[in-house]
Amino acid sequence: MLGYAEIATHFRRQITDGELSPGDAMPSYKEASEQFGVNRTTIVRAYDILKSEGLVVSRPGKGTTVAARPAIVISGADRLDRLNRTGRRYGPGEDSTGHRVMRRSVYDAEVCRALEIELGEEVVIRIRTFRQDGRPTSVGVSVYPPRTVVEVSELAEEEQMERHFGEIYTERTGREVVKGQRTAHARQASQDEIDALQLDAPAHIAMAVLVTTVTFHDEEGPVGYWEDVYAPGKKIPTA
């Protein structure tokens, strides 16, 4: 039997995948209870999660519907899961802009630990800003160590990649790429992040942003590190 969080995840995916569109009616509490074989209280708790995330709204006498402009905010790892489920890179109303690719020596201790490389080692960094209905929602940063770039040379090119790097890497090496556990923390925003997210931040005041990270591995070690940076106040689904 599913719990309320898993039921919320089910409907969240239907909304972010576009199976449920803005204005569509959600199943009634009774219908959803019968669908999942749970009591009404469990469905109410699941819907309350979706309401807190801005994905659905309830109106007396009209039931629960998908929000007219659902506040869809997901991580790069969630986008990858959606791509695997649906074959679609973007959800309804979503796109990305500001794509940049660069080779840099990395001195961020957290990134170096995650990729098991030395401070100052050169990596390839890919950066883009994700938008929902034209409004920035997150900045995505992908960092790849030299051994990954050797196998997937497209990572160093300016063009947007049509496939997930892990799929190409597995094709060429025969080694499966596995997604690690996602972590989250807060830190001070850089000026580039403030500009990309179009935040109204006075120059003399530090602004904190939420950051989620995930590391990808094969049997020989880390092959990629993804970081997503969100504006203050954004609520990121945990599943």
Disulfide bonds with the S-S distance in Angstrom:
none
